[in-house]
Amino acid sequence: MDGTFTHIHEGRARMVDISEKGESTRRAVASGYIRLKPATIEAIRSRTVEKGSVLDTARIAAVQAVKRTWDTIPMCHQIPITHVDVDFEVGDDRVGAVVEVRSVGKTGVEMEALHGVSVGLLTVWDMVKSAEKDETGNYPETEISGIRVDEKVKGEV
């Protein structure tokens, strides 16, 4: 690193100027998971969670999060999202989330994919938190982990 900061200049925060960049197709895939109790996993599978359909609600939350990333992460640009796909895999002790985001623009979509995964998994937690609490009201077995960018692609328009 050469000591030049792109988001802080002379002590002031600023968004990077991408005005001169050309447009390209952008795609990013991110994933992560939430570890849950076996009984909670079974309730998700059988669609008997008291609050309603966990994965349907989390899918909507993930899409909304992708579309509003710029509003949550201070230096992210508001970009045109052309596609979002959210998938969940229910395992024995966890629910995995995968979010794919596409755009045609001047900057990447990896933060949008990561934000979608994060909010999707937080929504799962919110939907099942009553089942995950222990006798003290805490969540000793519940954990969101492994959030990462699996793929980032930039192509020609």
OpenMM code with the backbone's topology and positions (N, CA, C; nanometers):
from openmm import Vec3, app, unit

residues = "MET ASP GLY THR PHE THR HIS ILE HIS GLU GLY ARG ALA ARG MET VAL ASP ILE SER GLU LYS GLY GLU SER THR ARG ARG ALA VAL ALA SER GLY TYR ILE ARG LEU LYS PRO ALA THR ILE GLU ALA ILE ARG SER ARG THR VAL GLU LYS GLY SER VAL LEU ASP THR ALA ARG ILE ALA ALA VAL GLN ALA VAL LYS ARG THR TRP ASP THR ILE PRO MET CYS HIS GLN ILE PRO ILE THR HIS VAL ASP VAL ASP PHE GLU VAL GLY ASP ASP ARG VAL GLY ALA VAL VAL GLU VAL ARG SER VAL GLY LYS THR GLY VAL GLU MET GLU ALA LEU HIS GLY VAL SER VAL GLY LEU LEU THR VAL TRP ASP MET VAL LYS SER ALA GLU LYS ASP GLU THR GLY ASN TYR PRO GLU THR GLU ILE SER GLY ILE ARG VAL ASP GLU LYS VAL LYS GLY GLU VAL".split()
positions = [
    Vec3(0.0850, -0.1187, 0.0000),
    Vec3(0.0000, 0.0000, 0.0000),
    Vec3(0.0886, 0.1238, 0.0000),
    Vec3(0.0517, 0.2225, -0.0779),
    Vec3(0.1365, 0.3399, -0.0939),
    Vec3(0.1031, 0.4545, 0.0015),
    Vec3(0.0096, 0.4346, 0.0938),
    Vec3(-0.0260, 0.5389, 0.1888),
    Vec3(-0.1360, 0.6313, 0.1400),
    Vec3(-0.1863, 0.6099, 0.0187),
    Vec3(-0.2953, 0.6900, -0.0346),
    Vec3(-0.4267, 0.6195, -0.0057),
    Vec3(-0.5169, 0.6905, 0.0562),
    Vec3(-0.6468, 0.6326, 0.0891),
    Vec3(-0.7509, 0.6803, -0.0112),
    Vec3(-0.8321, 0.5880, -0.0597),
    Vec3(-0.9320, 0.6246, -0.1593),
    Vec3(-1.0582, 0.6850, -0.0976),
    Vec3(-1.0892, 0.6488, 0.0271),
    Vec3(-1.2133, 0.6948, 0.0881),
    Vec3(-1.1925, 0.8065, 0.1905),
    Vec3(-1.0694, 0.8306, 0.2281),
    Vec3(-1.0386, 0.9382, 0.3221),
    Vec3(-0.9324, 1.0263, 0.2558),
    Vec3(-0.9619, 1.1535, 0.2417),
    Vec3(-0.8677, 1.2469, 0.1808),
    Vec3(-0.8586, 1.3692, 0.2703),
    Vec3(-0.7381, 1.3963, 0.3180),
    Vec3(-0.7138, 1.5104, 0.4066),
    Vec3(-0.8111, 1.5108, 0.5239),
    Vec3(-0.8342, 1.3909, 0.5808),
    Vec3(-0.9195, 1.3785, 0.6982),
    Vec3(-1.0684, 1.3786, 0.6698),
    Vec3(-1.1055, 1.3844, 0.5443),
    Vec3(-1.2483, 1.3874, 0.5090),
    Vec3(-1.2874, 1.2611, 0.4353),
    Vec3(-1.3998, 1.2029, 0.4757),
    Vec3(-1.4516, 1.0848, 0.4070),
    Vec3(-1.5121, 1.1279, 0.2739),
    Vec3(-1.4897, 1.0456, 0.1713),
    Vec3(-1.5474, 1.0754, 0.0404),
    Vec3(-1.5701, 0.9455, -0.0354),
    Vec3(-1.6685, 0.9483, -0.1219),
    Vec3(-1.6959, 0.8358, -0.2087),
    Vec3(-1.6001, 0.8425, -0.3273),
    Vec3(-1.5480, 0.7267, -0.3682),
    Vec3(-1.4568, 0.7215, -0.4818),
    Vec3(-1.5307, 0.7665, -0.6077),
    Vec3(-1.4660, 0.8500, -0.6886),
    Vec3(-1.5244, 0.8986, -0.8132),
    Vec3(-1.5064, 0.7931, -0.9220),
    Vec3(-1.6170, 0.7395, -0.9708),
    Vec3(-1.6113, 0.6383, -1.0769),
    Vec3(-1.6639, 0.6934, -1.2090),
    Vec3(-1.6737, 0.8241, -1.2183),
    Vec3(-1.7304, 0.8893, -1.3369),
    Vec3(-1.6631, 0.8475, -1.4663),
    Vec3(-1.5320, 0.8319, -1.4631),
    Vec3(-1.4569, 0.8030, -1.5854),
    Vec3(-1.4479, 0.6536, -1.6187),
    Vec3(-1.4957, 0.5694, -1.5295),
    Vec3(-1.4897, 0.4251, -1.5553),
    Vec3(-1.5940, 0.3857, -1.6594),
    Vec3(-1.5609, 0.2880, -1.7405),
    Vec3(-1.6566, 0.2363, -1.8371),
    Vec3(-1.7486, 0.1342, -1.7734),
    Vec3(-1.8625, 0.1140, -1.8373),
    Vec3(-1.9567, 0.0147, -1.7865),
    Vec3(-1.9147, -0.1250, -1.8288),
    Vec3(-1.9433, -0.2207, -1.7407),
    Vec3(-1.9186, -0.3612, -1.7704),
    Vec3(-2.0218, -0.4447, -1.6966),
    Vec3(-2.0358, -0.5694, -1.7399),
    Vec3(-2.1241, -0.6597, -1.6671),
    Vec3(-2.0524, -0.7000, -1.5392),
    Vec3(-2.1274, -0.7102, -1.4336),
    Vec3(-2.0711, -0.7442, -1.3033),
    Vec3(-2.1543, -0.8568, -1.2427),
    Vec3(-2.0860, -0.9497, -1.1773),
    Vec3(-2.1540, -1.0613, -1.1113),
    Vec3(-2.0747, -1.0981, -0.9874),
    Vec3(-2.1444, -1.1229, -0.8783),
    Vec3(-2.0795, -1.1704, -0.7564),
    Vec3(-2.1706, -1.2719, -0.6893),
    Vec3(-2.1074, -1.3709, -0.6287),
    Vec3(-2.1788, -1.4720, -0.5509),
    Vec3(-2.1153, -1.4743, -0.4126),
    Vec3(-2.1992, -1.4667, -0.3102),
    Vec3(-2.1523, -1.4727, -0.1717),
    Vec3(-2.2320, -1.5798, -0.0982),
    Vec3(-2.1730, -1.6300, 0.0093),
    Vec3(-2.2405, -1.7332, 0.0872),
    Vec3(-2.2056, -1.7202, 0.2348),
    Vec3(-2.2805, -1.7919, 0.3155),
    Vec3(-2.2581, -1.7987, 0.4594),
    Vec3(-2.3592, -1.8938, 0.5186),
    Vec3(-2.3531, -1.9120, 0.6490),
    Vec3(-2.4496, -2.0032, 0.7113),
    Vec3(-2.4787, -1.9619, 0.8545),
    Vec3(-2.5899, -2.0125, 0.9048),
    Vec3(-2.6274, -1.9962, 1.0441),
    Vec3(-2.6419, -2.1347, 1.1057),
    Vec3(-2.5735, -2.1550, 1.2161),
    Vec3(-2.5827, -2.2821, 1.2886),
    Vec3(-2.7014, -2.2745, 1.3842),
    Vec3(-2.7843, -2.3793, 1.3840),
    Vec3(-2.9058, -2.3836, 1.4642),
    Vec3(-2.9201, -2.5190, 1.5334),
    Vec3(-3.0077, -2.5232, 1.6330),
    Vec3(-3.0391, -2.6487, 1.7023),
    Vec3(-3.1100, -2.7437, 1.6052),
    Vec3(-3.0912, -2.8740, 1.6224),
    Vec3(-3.1603, -2.9709, 1.5359),
    Vec3(-3.3131, -2.9540, 1.5361),
    Vec3(-3.3702, -2.9223, 1.6506),
    Vec3(-3.5158, -2.9033, 1.6577),
    Vec3(-3.5597, -2.7820, 1.5752),
    Vec3(-3.4780, -2.6793, 1.5735),
    Vec3(-3.5091, -2.5610, 1.4935),
    Vec3(-3.5004, -2.5939, 1.3449),
    Vec3(-3.3988, -2.6696, 1.3069),
    Vec3(-3.3842, -2.7128, 1.1678),
    Vec3(-3.5084, -2.7909, 1.1244),
    Vec3(-3.5537, -2.8803, 1.2096),
    Vec3(-3.6729, -2.9601, 1.1761),
    Vec3(-3.7964, -2.8713, 1.1619),
    Vec3(-3.8099, -2.7709, 1.2458),
    Vec3(-3.9229, -2.6777, 1.2361),
    Vec3(-3.9182, -2.5986, 1.1053),
    Vec3(-3.7987, -2.5611, 1.0624),
    Vec3(-3.7845, -2.4914, 0.9341),
    Vec3(-3.8255, -2.5845, 0.8203),
    Vec3(-3.7742, -2.7076, 0.8241),
    Vec3(-3.8072, -2.8056, 0.7192),
    Vec3(-3.9571, -2.8338, 0.7116),
    Vec3(-4.0192, -2.8494, 0.8261),
    Vec3(-4.1618, -2.8838, 0.8294),
    Vec3(-4.2518, -2.7610, 0.8203),
    Vec3(-4.1908, -2.6437, 0.8112),
    Vec3(-4.2636, -2.5176, 0.7989),
    Vec3(-4.3600, -2.4953, 0.9154),
    Vec3(-4.3101, -2.5261, 1.0366),
    Vec3(-4.3926, -2.5107, 1.1568),
    Vec3(-4.3408, -2.4021, 1.2505),
    Vec3(-4.2507, -2.3181, 1.2034),
    Vec3(-4.2010, -2.2079, 1.2861),
    Vec3(-4.3160, -2.1104, 1.3098),
    Vec3(-4.3316, -2.0729, 1.4341),
    Vec3(-4.4448, -1.9896, 1.4767),
    Vec3(-4.4614, -1.8604, 1.3956),
    Vec3(-4.3504, -1.7959, 1.3588),
    Vec3(-4.3575, -1.6679, 1.2878),
    Vec3(-4.3941, -1.6822, 1.1406),
    Vec3(-4.3858, -1.8029, 1.0857),
    Vec3(-4.4207, -1.8222, 0.9454),
    Vec3(-4.3071, -1.8862, 0.8680),
    Vec3(-4.3117, -1.8727, 0.7370),
    Vec3(-4.2143, -1.9354, 0.6493),
    Vec3(-4.0796, -1.8648, 0.6602),
    Vec3(-3.9858, -1.9303, 0.7261),
    Vec3(-3.8551, -1.8714, 0.7544),
    Vec3(-3.7799, -1.8382, 0.6256),
    Vec3(-3.7694, -1.9349, 0.5369),
    Vec3(-3.6869, -1.9146, 0.4181),
    Vec3(-3.7504, -1.8194, 0.3178),
    Vec3(-3.8826, -1.8209, 0.3071),
    Vec3(-3.9480, -1.7242, 0.2183),
    Vec3(-3.9255, -1.5813, 0.2682),
    Vec3(-3.9381, -1.5620, 0.3983),
    Vec3(-3.9170, -1.4301, 0.4575),
    Vec3(-3.7710, -1.3867, 0.4425),
    Vec3(-3.6785, -1.4788, 0.4682),
    Vec3(-3.5360, -1.4475, 0.4575),
    Vec3(-3.4960, -1.4171, 0.3133),
    Vec3(-3.5590, -1.4842, 0.2180),
    Vec3(-3.5296, -1.4582, 0.0762),
    Vec3(-3.5700, -1.3145, 0.0398),
    Vec3(-3.6869, -1.2727, 0.0825),
    Vec3(-3.7321, -1.1356, 0.0559),
    Vec3(-3.6379, -1.0355, 0.1232),
    Vec3(-3.5989, -1.0638, 0.2470),
    Vec3(-3.5082, -0.9741, 0.3191),
    Vec3(-3.3735, -0.9623, 0.2479),
    Vec3(-3.3239, -1.0736, 0.1965),
    Vec3(-3.1949, -1.0716, 0.1259),
    Vec3(-3.2031, -0.9869, -0.0002),
    Vec3(-3.3104, -1.0014, -0.0756),
    Vec3(-3.3266, -0.9217, -0.1979),
    Vec3(-3.3369, -0.7730, -0.1624),
    Vec3(-3.4152, -0.7414, -0.0614),
    Vec3(-3.4260, -0.6014, -0.0198),
    Vec3(-3.2910, -0.5459, 0.0240),
    Vec3(-3.2139, -0.6271, 0.0955),
    Vec3(-3.0819, -0.5827, 0.1414),
    Vec3(-2.9892, -0.5544, 0.0243),
    Vec3(-2.9910, -0.6417, -0.0761),
    Vec3(-2.9078, -0.6192, -0.1950),
    Vec3(-2.9412, -0.4836, -0.2557),
    Vec3(-3.0696, -0.4550, -0.2700),
    Vec3(-3.1131, -0.3316, -0.3349),
    Vec3(-3.0814, -0.2068, -0.2527),
    Vec3(-3.0575, -0.2234, -0.1222),
    Vec3(-3.0336, -0.1082, -0.0341),
    Vec3(-2.8929, -0.1055, 0.0257),
    Vec3(-2.8002, -0.1785, -0.0307),
    Vec3(-2.6636, -0.1822, 0.0227),
    Vec3(-2.6048, -0.0422, 0.0329),
    Vec3(-2.6228, 0.0371, -0.0691),
    Vec3(-2.5703, 0.1737, -0.0726),
    Vec3(-2.6217, 0.2575, 0.0432),
    Vec3(-2.7386, 0.2226, 0.0952),
    Vec3(-2.8005, 0.2990, 0.2025),
    Vec3(-2.7484, 0.2562, 0.3398),
    Vec3(-2.6789, 0.1435, 0.3456),
    Vec3(-2.6298, 0.0890, 0.4714),
    Vec3(-2.4789, 0.1029, 0.4866),
    Vec3(-2.4051, 0.0789, 0.3794),
    Vec3(-2.2591, 0.0861, 0.3830),
    Vec3(-2.2196, 0.2215, 0.3247),
    Vec3(-2.1631, 0.3095, 0.4057),
    Vec3(-2.1475, 0.4499, 0.3700),
    Vec3(-2.0836, 0.4823, 0.2357),
    Vec3(-1.9820, 0.4131, 0.1928),
    Vec3(-1.9121, 0.4521, 0.0705),
    Vec3(-1.9485, 0.3682, -0.0517),
    Vec3(-2.0530, 0.2872, -0.0406),
    Vec3(-2.0977, 0.2094, -0.1571),
    Vec3(-2.1799, 0.2976, -0.2503),
    Vec3(-2.1599, 0.2784, -0.3790),
    Vec3(-2.2375, 0.3517, -0.4780),
    Vec3(-2.3757, 0.2887, -0.4940),
    Vec3(-2.4741, 0.3718, -0.5251),
    Vec3(-2.6060, 0.3213, -0.5609),
    Vec3(-2.5950, 0.2728, -0.7052),
    Vec3(-2.6156, 0.1443, -0.7263),
    Vec3(-2.5929, 0.0878, -0.8591),
    Vec3(-2.7178, 0.0182, -0.9108),
    Vec3(-2.7291, 0.0052, -1.0435),
    Vec3(-2.8456, -0.0641, -1.0996),
    Vec3(-2.8287, -0.2158, -1.0849),
    Vec3(-2.9149, -0.2754, -1.0071),
    Vec3(-2.9138, -0.4206, -0.9889),
    Vec3(-3.0023, -0.4794, -1.0983),
    Vec3(-2.9472, -0.5717, -1.1758),
    Vec3(-3.0231, -0.6317, -1.2856),
    Vec3(-3.0756, -0.7707, -1.2527),
    Vec3(-3.0189, -0.8343, -1.1478),
    Vec3(-3.0623, -0.9695, -1.1121),
    Vec3(-3.0174, -1.0019, -0.9707),
    Vec3(-3.1037, -1.0680, -0.8952),
    Vec3(-3.0687, -1.1217, -0.7635),
    Vec3(-3.1292, -1.2606, -0.7541),
    Vec3(-3.0480, -1.3572, -0.7100),
    Vec3(-3.0983, -1.4917, -0.6830),
    Vec3(-3.0524, -1.5302, -0.5438),
    Vec3(-3.1439, -1.5782, -0.4643),
    Vec3(-3.1157, -1.6185, -0.3265),
    Vec3(-3.1539, -1.7638, -0.3110),
    Vec3(-3.0611, -1.8434, -0.2600),
    Vec3(-3.0882, -1.9851, -0.2392),
    Vec3(-3.0484, -2.0235, -0.0974),
    Vec3(-3.1256, -2.1117, -0.0377),
    Vec3(-3.0961, -2.1633, 0.0956),
    Vec3(-3.0840, -2.3144, 0.0886),
    Vec3(-2.9919, -2.3668, 0.1684),
    Vec3(-2.9777, -2.5115, 0.1821),
    Vec3(-2.9885, -2.5443, 0.3304),
    Vec3(-3.0822, -2.6311, 0.3630),
    Vec3(-3.1029, -2.6696, 0.5019),
    Vec3(-3.0262, -2.7987, 0.5284),
    Vec3(-2.9278, -2.7910, 0.6160),
    Vec3(-2.8475, -2.9073, 0.6531),
    Vec3(-2.8924, -2.9641, 0.7859),
    Vec3(-2.8112, -3.0492, 0.8444),
    Vec3(-2.8453, -3.1116, 0.9730),
    Vec3(-2.8388, -3.0138, 1.0891),
    Vec3(-2.7435, -2.9213, 1.0844),
    Vec3(-2.7260, -2.8280, 1.1958),
    Vec3(-2.7115, -2.6830, 1.1511),
    Vec3(-2.7436, -2.6568, 1.0253),
    Vec3(-2.7264, -2.5204, 0.9746),
    Vec3(-2.8132, -2.4945, 0.8522),
    Vec3(-2.8322, -2.3664, 0.8289),
    Vec3(-2.8955, -2.3205, 0.7057),
    Vec3(-2.7905, -2.2375, 0.6330),
    Vec3(-2.7604, -2.2768, 0.5098),
    Vec3(-2.6666, -2.2032, 0.4277),
    Vec3(-2.7407, -2.1109, 0.3336),
    Vec3(-2.6824, -1.9961, 0.3070),
    Vec3(-2.7399, -1.8993, 0.2140),
    Vec3(-2.6388, -1.8696, 0.1048),
    Vec3(-2.6888, -1.8590, -0.0184),
    Vec3(-2.6070, -1.8190, -0.1323),
    Vec3(-2.6831, -1.7083, -0.2049),
    Vec3(-2.6159, -1.5967, -0.2285),
    Vec3(-2.6770, -1.4836, -0.2979),
    Vec3(-2.5922, -1.4495, -0.4197),
    Vec3(-2.6577, -1.4463, -0.5356),
    Vec3(-2.5936, -1.4050, -0.6605),
    Vec3(-2.6526, -1.2712, -0.7020),
    Vec3(-2.5657, -1.1772, -0.7378),
    Vec3(-2.6092, -1.0437, -0.7795),
    Vec3(-2.5438, -1.0116, -0.9134),
    Vec3(-2.6237, -0.9509, -1.0025),
    Vec3(-2.5716, -0.9065, -1.1325),
    Vec3(-2.6089, -0.7608, -1.1554),
    Vec3(-2.5227, -0.6954, -1.2331),
    Vec3(-2.5433, -0.5550, -1.2662),
    Vec3(-2.4675, -0.5232, -1.3944),
    Vec3(-2.5061, -0.4150, -1.4584),
    Vec3(-2.4265, -0.3561, -1.5646),
    Vec3(-2.3954, -0.2161, -1.5150),
    Vec3(-2.2667, -0.1909, -1.4890),
    Vec3(-2.2329, -0.0625, -1.4311),
    Vec3(-2.0839, -0.0402, -1.4216),
    Vec3(-2.0473, 0.0546, -1.3347),
    Vec3(-1.9091, 0.0994, -1.3228),
    Vec3(-1.8377, 0.0456, -1.2002),
    Vec3(-1.9074, -0.0310, -1.1180),
    Vec3(-1.8459, -0.0843, -0.9960),
    Vec3(-1.9049, -0.2207, -0.9654),
    Vec3(-1.8312, -0.2996, -0.8877),
    Vec3(-1.8691, -0.4372, -0.8600),
    Vec3(-1.9883, -0.4522, -0.7677),
    Vec3(-2.0345, -0.5759, -0.7547),
    Vec3(-2.1543, -0.6055, -0.6759),
    Vec3(-2.1263, -0.7007, -0.5598),
    Vec3(-1.9981, -0.7164, -0.5230),
    Vec3(-1.9681, -0.8095, -0.4149),
    Vec3(-2.0229, -0.7632, -0.2804),
    Vec3(-2.0227, -0.6322, -0.2534),
    Vec3(-2.0783, -0.5841, -0.1265),
    Vec3(-2.2288, -0.6087, -0.1209),
    Vec3(-2.2951, -0.5970, -0.2349),
    Vec3(-2.4381, -0.6238, -0.2406),
    Vec3(-2.4666, -0.7705, -0.2105),
    Vec3(-2.3854, -0.8616, -0.2675),
    Vec3(-2.4042, -1.0042, -0.2414),
    Vec3(-2.3775, -1.0364, -0.0940),
    Vec3(-2.2711, -0.9806, -0.0382),
    Vec3(-2.2405, -1.0024, 0.1034),
    Vec3(-2.3499, -0.9467, 0.1941),
    Vec3(-2.4004, -0.8306, 0.1598),
    Vec3(-2.5078, -0.7688, 0.2390),
    Vec3(-2.6336, -0.8547, 0.2330),
    Vec3(-2.6652, -0.9078, 0.1150),
    Vec3(-2.7814, -0.9953, 0.1015),
    Vec3(-2.7694, -1.1200, 0.1871),
    Vec3(-2.6518, -1.1839, 0.1856),
    Vec3(-2.6296, -1.3028, 0.2692),
    Vec3(-2.6449, -1.2671, 0.4167),
    Vec3(-2.5824, -1.1588, 0.4581),
    Vec3(-2.5855, -1.1190, 0.5992),
    Vec3(-2.7274, -1.0938, 0.6484),
    Vec3(-2.8021, -1.0152, 0.5746),
    Vec3(-2.9390, -0.9824, 0.6165),
    Vec3(-3.0308, -1.1047, 0.6043),
    Vec3(-3.0106, -1.1865, 0.5028),
    Vec3(-3.0889, -1.3097, 0.4916),
    Vec3(-3.0697, -1.3993, 0.6130),
    Vec3(-2.9438, -1.4169, 0.6546),
    Vec3(-2.9160, -1.5013, 0.7711),
    Vec3(-2.9634, -1.4369, 0.9010),
    Vec3(-2.9505, -1.3059, 0.9123),
    Vec3(-3.0051, -1.2376, 1.0299),
    Vec3(-3.1567, -1.2548, 1.0383),
    Vec3(-3.2207, -1.2569, 0.9234),
    Vec3(-3.3660, -1.2762, 0.9207),
    Vec3(-3.4030, -1.4174, 0.9648),
    Vec3(-3.3248, -1.5163, 0.9218),
    Vec3(-3.3469, -1.6526, 0.9712),
    Vec3(-3.3390, -1.6517, 1.1235),
    Vec3(-3.2345, -1.5912, 1.1779),
    Vec3(-3.2183, -1.5845, 1.3236),
    Vec3(-3.3397, -1.5195, 1.3890),
    Vec3(-3.3836, -1.4067, 1.3345),
    Vec3(-3.4989, -1.3373, 1.3914),
    Vec3(-3.6247, -1.4240, 1.3886),
    Vec3(-3.6423, -1.4982, 1.2819),
    Vec3(-3.7618, -1.5818, 1.2679),
    Vec3(-3.7632, -1.6992, 1.3660),
    Vec3(-3.6446, -1.7484, 1.4058),
    Vec3(-3.6382, -1.8685, 1.4903),
    Vec3(-3.5842, -1.8410, 1.6303),
    Vec3(-3.5657, -1.7163, 1.6666),
    Vec3(-3.4970, -1.6866, 1.7923),
    Vec3(-3.5691, -1.7429, 1.9149),
    Vec3(-3.6989, -1.7517, 1.9140),
    Vec3(-3.7669, -1.8072, 2.0316),
    Vec3(-3.7324, -1.9545, 2.0507),
    Vec3(-3.7101, -2.0270, 1.9426),
    Vec3(-3.6719, -2.1682, 1.9514),
    Vec3(-3.5255, -2.1856, 1.9876),
    Vec3(-3.4441, -2.0862, 1.9602),
    Vec3(-3.3000, -2.0963, 1.9834),
    Vec3(-3.2571, -2.0513, 2.1234),
    Vec3(-3.3423, -1.9783, 2.1946),
    Vec3(-3.3060, -1.9279, 2.3271),
    Vec3(-3.2907, -2.0417, 2.4273),
    Vec3(-3.1944, -2.0231, 2.5186),
    Vec3(-3.1847, -2.1175, 2.6304),
    Vec3(-3.2654, -2.0630, 2.7483),
    Vec3(-3.2549, -2.1281, 2.8636),
    Vec3(-3.3344, -2.0884, 2.9805),
    Vec3(-3.2979, -1.9498, 3.0334),
    Vec3(-3.1823, -1.8959, 2.9946),
    Vec3(-3.1435, -1.7619, 3.0390),
    Vec3(-3.1765, -1.6549, 2.9346),
    Vec3(-3.2322, -1.6974, 2.8215),
    Vec3(-3.2658, -1.6028, 2.7161),
    Vec3(-3.1524, -1.5763, 2.6189),
    Vec3(-3.0454, -1.6551, 2.6277),
    Vec3(-2.9303, -1.6386, 2.5394),
    Vec3(-2.9311, -1.7422, 2.4272),
    Vec3(-2.8363, -1.7296, 2.3370),
    Vec3(-2.8285, -1.8137, 2.2173),
    Vec3(-2.6933, -1.8850, 2.2100),
    Vec3(-2.6669, -1.9790, 2.3002),
    Vec3(-2.5332, -2.0391, 2.3049),
    Vec3(-2.4982, -2.1267, 2.1843),
    Vec3(-2.5956, -2.1760, 2.1108),
    Vec3(-2.5684, -2.2637, 1.9964),
    Vec3(-2.5849, -2.1942, 1.8618),
    Vec3(-2.6431, -2.0770, 1.8608),
    Vec3(-2.6740, -2.0069, 1.7363),
    Vec3(-2.5548, -1.9224, 1.6944),
    Vec3(-2.5166, -1.9347, 1.5662),
    Vec3(-2.3997, -1.8605, 1.5197),
    Vec3(-2.4054, -1.8416, 1.3692),
    Vec3(-2.3835, -1.7188, 1.3260),
    Vec3(-2.3688, -1.6889, 1.1836),
    Vec3(-2.2196, -1.6891, 1.1525),
    Vec3(-2.1809, -1.7633, 1.0489),
    Vec3(-2.0387, -1.7787, 1.0166),
    Vec3(-2.0167, -1.7917, 0.8669),
    Vec3(-1.8907, -1.7878, 0.8312),
    Vec3(-1.8477, -1.8230, 0.6966),
    Vec3(-1.8941, -1.7309, 0.5867),
    Vec3(-1.9274, -1.6082, 0.6179),
    Vec3(-1.9738, -1.5163, 0.5138),
    Vec3(-1.8540, -1.4765, 0.4288),
    Vec3(-1.8667, -1.4993, 0.2990),
    Vec3(-1.7535, -1.4762, 0.2092),
    Vec3(-1.7995, -1.4541, 0.0661),
    Vec3(-1.7106, -1.3971, -0.0142),
    Vec3(-1.7342, -1.3857, -0.1577),
    Vec3(-1.6798, -1.5130, -0.2215),
    Vec3(-1.7654, -1.5866, -0.2879),
    Vec3(-1.7255, -1.7102, -0.3553),
    Vec3(-1.6773, -1.6842, -0.4972),
    Vec3(-1.7349, -1.5813, -0.5596),
    Vec3(-1.6986, -1.5536, -0.6982),
    Vec3(-1.7278, -1.4075, -0.7301),
    Vec3(-1.6388, -1.3467, -0.8075),
    Vec3(-1.6562, -1.2097, -0.8555),
    Vec3(-1.6115, -1.2071, -1.0009),
    Vec3(-1.6989, -1.1615, -1.0901),
    Vec3(-1.6699, -1.1632, -1.2330),
    Vec3(-1.7008, -1.0268, -1.2936),
    Vec3(-1.6099, -0.9791, -1.3765),
    Vec3(-1.6282, -0.8545, -1.4516),
    Vec3(-1.6125, -0.8887, -1.5988),
    Vec3(-1.7090, -0.8473, -1.6802),
    Vec3(-1.7029, -0.8813, -1.8227),
    Vec3(-1.7329, -0.7633, -1.9125),
    Vec3(-1.7343, -0.7917, -2.0383),
    Vec3(-1.7653, -0.6897, -2.1399),
    Vec3(-1.9148, -0.6615, -2.1424),
    Vec3(-1.9499, -0.5389, -2.1806),
    Vec3(-2.0916, -0.5028, -2.1962),
    Vec3(-2.1412, -0.5551, -2.3289),
] * unit.nanometer
topology = app.Topology()
chain = topology.addChain("A")
for resn in residues:
    res = topology.addResidue(resn, chain)
    for name in ("N", "CA", "C"):
        topology.addAtom(name, app.Element.getBySymbol(name[0]), res)
